[in-house]
Amino acid sequence: MAAVIEALETAFGKGYYADKVIERILKQNPKWGVRDRGFIAESTYEIVRWWRLLWEIYGKEPSTKRKDLYRLFGIWWQLEGNELPEWPQFDVVNGIDVKERRAQLGGSLAVDESFPDWLDKVAREELGEDWDAIAKALNIPAKVFLRTNTLKTDRSSLLARLEEERCIAHAMKQNPTGLALEKRINTFKLQSFQDGLYEVQDGGSQMIAPYLEVKPGMRVIDACAGAGGKSLHLAALMENKGQLIAMDVEAWKLKELQKRARRNGAHNIETRPIENAKSIKRLHNSADRLLLDVPCSGTGVIKRNPDSKWKLQPEHLDRVRKIQGDIIDDYSKMLKVGGKMVYATCSILRSENEDQVDRFVEKNPEFELIKADRVNPSAWSDGFFMALLERKA
């Protein structure tokens, strides 16, 4: 329990992301067992997820004082249906009917679903009544999904291999390569992962690369590749044939992609850091397909990164919208006439999605919007947006 308190103290007191804090604490304590490690991670994430609601039940302003964090843990523990031990750390909250207190708070979605007021207001303005269901879905803990690496195996064979490794999964109905794990385990330690038979990738995220309609032999550019999850998916869809250029402004991410590509057996990926405007200009009018998986608010993946609710600020949202507009305006010039591109985000907000595409098409009539889809957060997916556009002239 002390480790959970330390994680909360660091995440909220020093502004670090919870996943990095937990990773550091677990590395410092290698002798802890699987159950202890799971308890620390899951407890921390859940308290972060319900941070505002828990403080409202407590009736105090948020604090990072240890005595208050222990009491907050006590409230969460009772809300989960557990009894508190008679420890002095829980003296103030032991015996409180937390469920009754929660019921008395009813009426505000921002409180009940634990979101900051400003984000609740923006989401309500942009999504209307849809926000109610999306807000609830963003508080469902994320499952683990795998994408079969079809350069090395097929889904049926992978399912059999995972069963041998005592990892139980089932085939996703939403796509032909996805798997959902029955329970969360560290898949990175499995030999099947070391052999490059799959990548860990959210179910909704797996829909973006196929949306680009790539074919073997094409020249494809993934211009915001990061560590390359979608680049690897594109390479598999291209059957390792043709040229796949993976680009990013952060060169270190591309080095990680190179390692992943070797493990995946993806041989047609070439990495190119974006050093300046010339990096883009050299590729003008050259791509058959272009993927722009742009930086975004990350509001679609809050279930996976719950503390982004509290780290995200309105000024960051303004800044990221400007970056998105600049990227689609500048990078789209790499597409050939007759080529297609996908603009994608992991955001739920219209201002980062439909509005950006509408603005771009209005400004650039040589581009035509073919289709657009939104994957709203649900039990099987995080939240994503994707739009397919074609350059006509």
C-alpha positions as CSV (number, residue, x, y, z in Angstrom):
1,M,0.0,0.0,0.0
2,A,2.9,2.4,0.7
3,A,4.0,1.9,-2.9
4,V,0.6,3.1,-4.1
5,I,0.8,6.2,-1.9
6,E,4.3,6.9,-3.2
7,A,3.1,6.5,-6.8
8,L,0.2,8.9,-6.2
9,E,2.4,11.4,-4.4
10,T,4.9,11.5,-7.3
11,A,2.3,11.5,-10.1
12,F,0.3,14.3,-8.8
13,G,3.0,16.1,-6.7
14,K,5.7,16.2,-9.4
15,G,3.6,15.9,-12.6
16,Y,5.0,12.6,-13.8
17,Y,2.8,10.1,-15.7
18,A,1.6,7.3,-13.6
19,D,2.8,4.5,-15.9
20,K,6.4,5.8,-15.6
21,V,6.1,6.2,-11.9
22,I,4.8,2.7,-11.5
23,E,7.5,1.3,-13.8
24,R,10.3,2.9,-11.7
25,I,8.8,1.7,-8.4
26,L,8.5,-1.9,-9.6
27,K,12.1,-1.8,-11.1
28,Q,13.4,-0.7,-7.7
29,N,11.7,-3.7,-6.0
30,P,12.4,-6.7,-8.2
31,K,11.6,-9.2,-5.4
32,W,8.0,-8.3,-5.2
33,G,5.7,-11.1,-6.5
34,V,3.3,-11.0,-9.4
35,R,0.3,-10.4,-7.2
36,D,1.9,-7.5,-5.3
37,R,3.0,-5.9,-8.6
38,G,-0.4,-6.3,-10.1
39,F,-2.1,-4.8,-7.0
40,I,0.2,-1.8,-6.9
41,A,-0.3,-1.0,-10.6
42,E,-4.1,-1.6,-10.7
43,S,-4.8,0.3,-7.4
44,T,-2.8,3.3,-8.6
45,Y,-4.5,3.5,-11.9
46,E,-7.9,3.2,-10.4
47,I,-7.4,5.9,-7.9
48,V,-5.9,8.1,-10.6
49,R,-9.0,7.3,-12.8
50,W,-11.5,8.3,-10.0
51,W,-9.3,11.1,-8.5
52,R,-11.9,13.8,-8.6
53,L,-14.8,11.6,-7.5
54,L,-12.8,10.3,-4.5
55,W,-11.9,13.7,-3.3
56,E,-15.6,14.8,-3.6
57,I,-16.6,11.9,-1.4
58,Y,-13.8,12.8,1.0
59,G,-15.1,16.4,1.1
60,K,-11.6,17.9,0.8
61,E,-9.6,19.7,-1.9
62,P,-7.1,17.5,-3.6
63,S,-3.8,17.1,-1.7
64,T,-0.6,15.2,-2.0
65,K,0.0,15.0,1.8
66,R,0.6,11.4,2.7
67,K,-2.1,11.4,5.5
68,D,-4.7,12.5,3.0
69,L,-3.6,10.0,0.3
70,Y,-3.9,7.2,2.8
71,R,-7.4,8.3,3.6
72,L,-8.2,8.6,-0.1
73,F,-7.0,5.0,-0.6
74,G,-9.3,4.1,2.3
75,I,-12.3,5.7,0.5
76,W,-11.5,3.9,-2.8
77,W,-11.0,0.6,-1.0
78,Q,-14.4,0.8,0.7
79,L,-16.0,2.0,-2.6
80,E,-14.7,-1.3,-4.1
81,G,-16.7,-3.2,-1.5
82,N,-13.7,-4.0,0.8
83,E,-13.4,-3.6,4.6
84,L,-10.6,-1.4,6.0
85,P,-8.3,-2.7,8.7
86,E,-8.2,-0.8,12.0
87,W,-5.1,1.2,11.1
88,P,-4.4,4.7,12.3
89,Q,-3.9,5.9,8.7
90,F,-7.6,5.2,8.1
91,D,-8.9,6.8,11.3
92,V,-11.0,9.5,9.6
93,V,-12.6,7.4,6.9
94,N,-13.1,4.1,8.6
95,G,-16.8,3.5,9.0
96,I,-17.9,6.2,6.5
97,D,-20.7,5.0,4.2
98,V,-18.8,5.9,1.0
99,K,-21.6,4.6,-1.3
100,E,-24.2,6.7,0.4
101,R,-21.9,9.8,0.1
102,R,-21.4,9.0,-3.6
103,A,-25.1,8.8,-4.2
104,Q,-25.5,12.2,-2.5
105,L,-23.1,13.7,-5.1
106,G,-25.3,12.6,-8.1
107,G,-26.3,15.0,-10.8
108,S,-23.0,16.1,-12.4
109,L,-21.4,13.9,-15.0
110,A,-18.0,15.7,-14.4
111,V,-18.1,14.5,-10.8
112,D,-19.8,11.1,-11.3
113,E,-17.4,10.1,-14.1
114,S,-14.5,12.0,-12.6
115,F,-13.4,14.6,-15.3
116,P,-12.2,18.2,-14.9
117,D,-14.9,20.8,-15.5
118,W,-13.2,22.4,-18.5
119,L,-12.8,19.0,-20.3
120,D,-16.4,18.1,-19.6
121,K,-17.5,21.4,-21.0
122,V,-15.5,21.1,-24.2
123,A,-16.5,17.5,-24.8
124,R,-20.2,18.4,-24.2
125,E,-20.0,21.3,-26.6
126,E,-18.4,19.2,-29.3
127,L,-20.1,15.8,-28.8
128,G,-23.5,16.7,-27.4
129,E,-25.4,13.8,-25.9
130,D,-22.9,11.3,-27.2
131,W,-20.5,12.5,-24.4
132,D,-22.4,10.8,-21.7
133,A,-21.8,7.3,-23.1
134,I,-18.2,8.1,-24.2
135,A,-17.3,9.5,-20.7
136,K,-18.5,6.3,-19.1
137,A,-16.6,4.1,-21.6
138,L,-13.4,6.1,-20.9
139,N,-13.5,4.8,-17.4
140,I,-13.6,1.1,-18.4
141,P,-10.1,-0.3,-17.8
142,A,-8.5,-1.1,-21.1
143,K,-8.1,-4.7,-22.2
144,V,-4.9,-6.1,-23.8
145,F,-5.2,-6.6,-27.6
146,L,-2.7,-8.2,-29.9
147,R,-2.3,-7.8,-33.7
148,T,-1.2,-11.0,-35.5
149,N,2.0,-10.3,-37.5
150,T,0.9,-11.9,-40.8
151,L,4.5,-11.7,-42.1
152,K,5.3,-14.6,-39.9
153,T,2.1,-16.4,-38.9
154,D,-1.7,-16.4,-39.1
155,R,-4.3,-15.8,-36.4
156,S,-5.3,-19.5,-35.9
157,S,-1.6,-20.5,-35.5
158,L,-1.0,-17.7,-33.1
159,L,-3.9,-18.6,-31.0
160,A,-2.6,-22.2,-30.7
161,R,0.9,-21.0,-29.9
162,L,-0.4,-18.6,-27.2
163,E,-2.5,-21.5,-25.6
164,E,0.8,-23.5,-25.4
165,E,2.2,-20.6,-23.5
166,R,-0.8,-20.5,-21.2
167,C,-2.0,-17.2,-22.6
168,I,-5.7,-17.5,-23.3
169,A,-7.1,-15.2,-26.0
170,H,-10.0,-15.1,-28.5
171,A,-10.3,-13.8,-32.0
172,M,-11.7,-10.3,-32.5
173,K,-14.8,-10.1,-34.7
174,Q,-14.0,-6.5,-35.7
175,N,-10.9,-7.4,-37.9
176,P,-9.1,-10.5,-39.3
177,T,-5.9,-10.3,-37.3
178,G,-6.8,-9.0,-33.8
179,L,-6.8,-11.0,-30.6
180,A,-8.2,-10.0,-27.2
181,L,-6.6,-11.5,-24.0
182,E,-8.9,-13.1,-21.5
183,K,-6.8,-11.6,-18.7
184,R,-3.9,-9.2,-18.4
185,I,-0.4,-10.7,-18.5
186,N,3.0,-9.5,-19.4
187,T,3.0,-10.6,-23.1
188,F,6.4,-9.1,-23.7
189,K,8.0,-12.0,-21.8
190,L,6.5,-14.7,-24.0
191,Q,8.6,-16.4,-26.6
192,S,6.0,-15.9,-29.2
193,F,6.5,-12.1,-28.8
194,Q,10.3,-12.5,-28.9
195,D,9.8,-14.4,-32.2
196,G,7.9,-11.5,-33.6
197,L,4.5,-13.3,-34.0
198,Y,2.5,-10.3,-32.8
199,E,2.4,-6.7,-31.6
200,V,0.4,-5.3,-28.7
201,Q,-2.0,-2.9,-30.3
202,D,-5.5,-1.6,-29.3
203,G,-8.4,-3.1,-31.3
204,G,-9.5,0.3,-32.7
205,S,-5.9,1.3,-33.6
206,Q,-5.7,-1.9,-35.7
207,M,-8.4,-0.4,-38.0
208,I,-6.3,2.6,-39.1
209,A,-3.6,0.9,-41.3
210,P,-6.1,-1.1,-43.4
211,Y,-8.1,2.2,-43.9
212,L,-5.2,3.5,-46.1
213,E,-5.9,0.8,-48.7
214,V,-2.2,0.0,-49.3
215,K,-1.1,-2.7,-51.8
216,P,2.2,-4.5,-52.3
217,G,4.7,-2.6,-54.4
218,M,3.4,0.9,-53.5
219,R,5.5,3.8,-52.1
220,V,3.9,4.5,-48.7
221,I,4.9,7.2,-46.2
222,D,4.0,7.0,-42.5
223,A,4.9,10.6,-41.7
224,C,4.2,10.6,-37.9
225,A,5.4,7.1,-37.3
226,G,6.6,7.4,-33.7
227,A,7.8,3.9,-32.5
228,G,6.0,2.4,-35.5
229,G,3.0,0.3,-34.5
230,K,1.1,1.3,-37.6
231,S,4.2,1.2,-39.8
232,L,4.6,-2.5,-38.9
233,H,1.0,-3.1,-39.7
234,L,1.4,-1.3,-43.0
235,A,4.5,-3.5,-43.8
236,A,2.5,-6.6,-43.2
237,L,-0.4,-5.4,-45.4
238,M,2.2,-4.6,-48.1
239,E,3.6,-8.2,-47.7
240,N,7.1,-6.6,-47.4
241,K,6.8,-5.5,-51.1
242,G,7.4,-1.9,-52.1
243,Q,8.8,1.0,-50.1
244,L,7.6,2.1,-46.7
245,I,9.2,5.3,-45.4
246,A,8.6,5.9,-41.7
247,M,9.3,9.5,-40.6
248,D,9.1,11.3,-37.3
249,V,10.5,14.5,-35.7
250,E,11.9,12.4,-32.8
251,A,14.7,10.3,-34.2
252,W,15.0,8.1,-31.0
253,K,11.5,6.8,-31.7
254,L,12.6,5.6,-35.1
255,K,15.5,3.7,-33.6
256,E,12.9,1.8,-31.5
257,L,11.0,1.1,-34.7
258,Q,14.1,-0.3,-36.3
259,K,14.4,-2.9,-33.5
260,R,10.7,-3.8,-33.7
261,A,11.0,-4.1,-37.5
262,R,13.8,-6.6,-37.2
263,R,11.8,-8.7,-34.7
264,N,8.7,-8.5,-37.0
265,G,10.7,-9.5,-40.1
266,A,9.5,-6.2,-41.8
267,H,12.2,-5.6,-44.4
268,N,10.7,-2.8,-46.5
269,I,10.7,-0.1,-43.9
270,E,13.2,2.8,-44.3
271,T,13.4,5.3,-41.4
272,R,14.0,9.0,-42.0
273,P,14.0,11.6,-39.2
274,I,12.3,14.9,-40.0
275,E,15.0,17.4,-39.4
276,N,13.6,20.5,-41.2
277,A,11.2,21.5,-44.0
278,K,13.6,20.0,-46.6
279,S,12.9,16.5,-45.2
280,I,9.3,16.9,-46.4
281,K,10.0,18.9,-49.5
282,R,12.3,16.2,-50.9
283,L,9.4,13.8,-51.0
284,H,6.8,16.1,-52.6
285,N,4.5,14.4,-55.1
286,S,6.1,11.0,-54.5
287,A,3.8,8.9,-52.3
288,D,1.0,6.5,-53.5
289,R,-0.3,6.4,-49.9
290,L,0.3,8.7,-46.9
291,L,-0.6,8.1,-43.3
292,L,-0.8,11.2,-41.0
293,D,-1.4,9.8,-37.5
294,V,-1.0,13.2,-36.0
295,P,-0.2,14.4,-32.5
296,C,-3.4,14.9,-30.5
297,S,-4.9,15.5,-27.1
298,G,-5.1,11.7,-26.4
299,T,-8.6,12.1,-25.2
300,G,-9.5,8.8,-26.9
301,V,-7.1,6.8,-24.9
302,I,-7.9,8.1,-21.4
303,K,-8.9,4.6,-20.3
304,R,-5.3,3.5,-21.0
305,N,-3.8,6.7,-19.6
306,P,-6.2,7.9,-16.9
307,D,-3.9,10.6,-15.6
308,S,-4.0,12.4,-18.9
309,K,-7.4,13.7,-17.7
310,W,-5.6,15.7,-15.1
311,K,-2.4,16.5,-17.1
312,L,-4.2,17.9,-20.2
313,Q,-4.8,21.6,-20.1
314,P,-6.9,23.9,-22.4
315,E,-3.7,25.6,-23.7
316,H,-2.3,22.2,-24.7
317,L,-5.4,21.5,-26.7
318,D,-5.1,24.9,-28.6
319,R,-1.4,24.1,-29.3
320,V,-2.1,20.6,-30.6
321,R,-4.9,21.8,-33.0
322,K,-2.4,24.3,-34.5
323,I,0.2,21.5,-35.0
324,Q,-2.4,19.2,-36.6
325,G,-3.4,21.9,-39.1
326,D,0.2,22.6,-40.0
327,I,1.0,18.9,-40.5
328,I,-1.9,18.1,-42.8
329,D,-1.3,21.3,-44.8
330,D,2.5,20.7,-45.2
331,Y,2.8,16.9,-45.3
332,S,-0.1,16.4,-47.7
333,K,2.2,17.8,-50.5
334,M,4.1,14.5,-50.4
335,L,1.1,12.7,-52.0
336,K,1.0,12.1,-55.8
337,V,-2.0,13.0,-57.9
338,G,-4.3,10.0,-57.6
339,G,-2.8,9.0,-54.3
340,K,-4.7,8.6,-51.0
341,M,-4.0,9.6,-47.5
342,V,-5.4,9.0,-44.1
343,Y,-5.7,11.6,-41.4
344,A,-6.0,9.9,-38.0
345,T,-6.0,10.7,-34.3
346,C,-6.6,9.1,-30.9
347,S,-8.9,11.9,-29.9
348,I,-12.7,12.0,-29.4
349,L,-13.0,15.7,-30.1
350,R,-14.6,17.1,-33.3
351,S,-12.2,20.1,-33.3
352,E,-9.3,17.7,-33.8
353,N,-11.1,15.4,-36.2
354,E,-14.0,16.3,-38.5
355,D,-13.3,20.0,-38.2
356,Q,-9.7,19.7,-39.2
357,V,-10.6,17.6,-42.3
358,D,-13.4,19.9,-43.3
359,R,-11.1,23.0,-43.0
360,F,-8.4,21.2,-45.1
361,V,-10.7,20.1,-47.9
362,E,-12.2,23.6,-48.1
363,K,-8.8,25.1,-48.3
364,N,-7.4,22.4,-50.8
365,P,-10.2,21.6,-53.3
366,E,-7.8,19.2,-55.1
367,F,-8.4,16.8,-52.3
368,E,-11.7,14.9,-51.9
369,L,-12.9,13.3,-48.7
370,I,-13.8,9.6,-49.6
371,K,-15.0,8.5,-46.2
372,A,-14.5,9.1,-42.4
373,D,-15.1,6.9,-39.4
374,R,-15.0,7.3,-35.7
375,V,-14.3,4.5,-33.3
376,N,-15.8,5.6,-30.0
377,P,-14.4,4.2,-26.8
378,S,-16.1,1.0,-25.7
379,A,-15.4,-2.3,-24.1
380,W,-13.3,-3.4,-27.1
381,S,-11.6,-0.2,-28.1
382,D,-10.0,3.1,-27.3
383,G,-11.3,6.1,-29.2
384,F,-10.0,6.9,-32.7
385,F,-10.8,9.0,-35.8
386,M,-9.8,8.3,-39.4
387,A,-10.5,10.0,-42.6
388,L,-9.5,8.8,-46.1
389,L,-8.8,11.5,-48.7
390,E,-7.8,11.3,-52.3
391,R,-5.7,13.9,-54.3
392,K,-7.6,14.5,-57.5
393,A,-5.3,17.1,-59.1
